[in-house]
Amino acid sequence: MNKSIIIAGASGLVGRETLSTLLESNHVDTVYALSRRELNIKHQKLSQLIDNNLSVSVSTFDSVLPEVGVIALGSTIKKAGTKEKLRAIDVDLVVSTAEKMKELGVKHLIVVSCLGADTKARSHYLRCKGEMEAKVELLDFEKTTFLHPGPLAGDRAESRTDEKVLQGVLKALQPLMLGGMKKYIPIQASSIAESILAHSISSTSEKVERLDSLAMMKLAS
């Protein structure tokens, strides 16, 4: 049976790739893109849901409700401006969006998080990701998948010089990255998108999963 999927965060690097992948898949009938502003894309499978607070209700839908939800929201300290504003996006906005998806009847939630996410991490960014995951787990979806990519490769809408430098360094070191270090090899946003598609149509029984870059690349292949 083909899927109906809702995605929040389709304007970012991973979200943009994921939206394109879902729209081109024969396994997906309908894609709802939940965003603050209209996306510059048209497709017969795509329905855009525009709301400043990324809020959506059952009454919004004229057709089948989505059974799979994808959240690819996130920011950085540099872009958000302060630690409080980062938490408002990476924790509060993600959790509230997940709550709305649960109210719609979404059974499987897939959230793009980050390698190293931990409520006790020294990094504020990683600590926020850990807090978000803990709160999303409490929503008790039938199935929840947290994606833990390492450094991302791909063309962002905005330039991140520090990220490009890190990607270059890691690419040079890639032949030396063995064992557990392999999960730090930069992963293409397209590979994450393919893994999201593969996981959204899979029938694994684990209630809560966390997939690192190696697991995602395996799914994408």
Helices and strands as residue ranges (DSSP letters): E 3-8, H 13-24, E 28-35, E 46-50, G 58-60, E 68-71, H 77-80, H 83-87, I 88-93, H 94-104, E 108-112, H 124-137, E 143-148, E 152-153, H 161-173, G 174-176, G 179-184, E 187-188, H 189-200, E 208-212, H 213-220
